[in-house]
Amino acid sequence: MQQRKLGRYGLTVGAIGYGAMGTAIGYGPSDDQQSITAIRRAHELGVTHFDTARMYGWGEGEKLLGIALRPIRDQVTIATKFGLTESYSPDSRPETIRKVVDSSLRNLNVETIDLLYQHIPDPNVPIEDVVGVMQEFVQAGKVKYLGLSNSDEDTIRRASAVAPISVQQYQYSIFARDVEPLLPVLEELGIGLVAYSPLARGFLTGHVTSRDQYAADDFRQNLGWWAPANFARNVEIAKELTSLATAKGVSLSQLALAWLLARKNYIVPIPGSRNPQRVSENISAADLVLTDADLKQIDEIAPNGGVGGRIWGE
């Protein structure tokens, strides 16, 4: 797989990574052995970067990823995140960061975390203090590279003034383009972008047809794309994109991932699937080249992304 540089400080990974959230939470019942098989299949096909977080099962997701990657630890990079409580409130107090990162090292069963993120900004803790603590782990040899997630321009600039920041992680897909105003800032500062939810929480897989597919407690029922007023239009957008993909002999997922790869050479999408066959399908998107005409048509179909924000009310 083609390699991409994330930032200017030495982090290089495969063009498509793997997001492990779904192995622990969010998308219904999971099978650990199937997830391990999917993770290892991803590596066999060229994926070198694997992303998890403490919040994914409050450590269980980290443990599963650590088990899956143990035989190939020296061939991959592992990213994890801190900064959320179990009630999903921000908490980046220095003492909490130290406790959580040490816990993540144990959960992953590794000596070093390759990429450490603050999961979300904490309005109660200056980013300078947060990055200062993160840098302590770099100096101690327990973390190699630093990243931010879901941060605004001011936060990124202030963080970069304290320590080298290699990556900004943000939701980015044909449906979610909120991050695009930040791209010039990332380029100026030499920061790479890891795109999470590159398939729009499943909307860009071509398998979303009815809101009744999802249980009432499925978190996607609370997303603006799934809101009753927006759902039918988003299904129609996905169908139009599927028609374009079919004409090119590829799946909608492959089209959506190739679109991201074509945006900038410092963007690495991290689709996640517990199905080894879908993992193979996603990764093959790294070989798909979209023409200028393809990109123009995608923008015509979804000029403003999906209809509705990422949560109801946006």
Secondary structure, DSSP 8 states (H G I E B T S, - for coil): --EEEETTTTEEEESS-EE-GGGTSSSS---HHHHHHHHHHHHHTT--EEE--TTTTTTHHHHHHHHHHGGGGGG-EEEEEE-B-TTS-B---HHHHHHHHHHHHHHHT-S-EEEEEESS--TTS-HHHHHHHHHHHHHTTSEEEEEEES--HHHHHHHHTTS---EEEEE-SSS--TTGGGHHHHHHHT-EEEEESTTGGGGGGT----GGGS-TT-GGGGSGGGSHHHHHHHHHHHHHHHHHHHHTTS-HHHHHHHHHHHH-TTEEE----S-HHHHHHHHGGGG----HHHHHHHHHHSTT-SSS-SSTT-
